[in-house]
Every structure is written in structure tokens, then in C-alpha cells.
Amino acid sequence: MEIGKNLAAYRRAAGLTQKQAATKIHVSRQCLGNWETGRRQPRIEDIILLCRLYGISLDQLIGTID
């Protein structure tokens, strides 16, 4: 499961920069970048916020992007 790559892809699909997305869920741009590169794993609370922000389900995030 590559949540980081999926997070980055869905963020770009939503037309947001890392800074814009991070600001909307109240984390730093560096924190979001670490999640997207796989250096760190987001908390479930943050994953839920990102899913809502990107308009996707948890299933979509965890699955692969076609």
C-alpha cells in the first residue's frame, strides 16, 4: 500500500499545492511532504481530513489509482 504516492496524486488532481493542502488541514507543508514521500505515516485523523479535502473515500486512497 503506497498511501504517500496516492496522497500526492489526489492532491494534484484536486489542484492544490502542498502548502495549500497542508494549511487546510492545519499541518506544515513539510509534514505533508513527508507523508507523500513515505518518510512518515499520517495519523488516521489526518487521513480522514485529507480524504474529505480531496473528495475521496478511504477505500480510494488506500487502493491503487488507475
LINZI-V775127 format. One record per residue. N is the residue number from 1. SS is DSSP state (h for helix, s for strand, l for the rest). Layout:
BEGIN
N:SS + N:SS
END
This chain:
BEGIN
1:l + 2:l + 3:h + 4:h + 5:h + 6:h + 7:h + 8:h + 9:h + 10:h + 11:h + 12:h + 13:h + 14:l + 15:l + 16:l + 17:l + 18:h + 19:h + 20:h + 21:h + 22:h + 23:h + 24:h + 25:h + 26:l + 27:l + 28:l + 29:h + 30:h + 31:h + 32:h + 33:h + 34:h + 35:h + 36:h + 37:h + 38:l + 39:l + 40:l + 41:l + 42:l + 43:l + 44:h + 45:h + 46:h + 47:h + 48:h + 49:h + 50:h + 51:h + 52:h + 53:h + 54:h + 55:l + 56:l + 57:l + 58:h + 59:h + 60:h + 61:h + 62:h + 63:l + 64:l + 65:l + 66:l
END
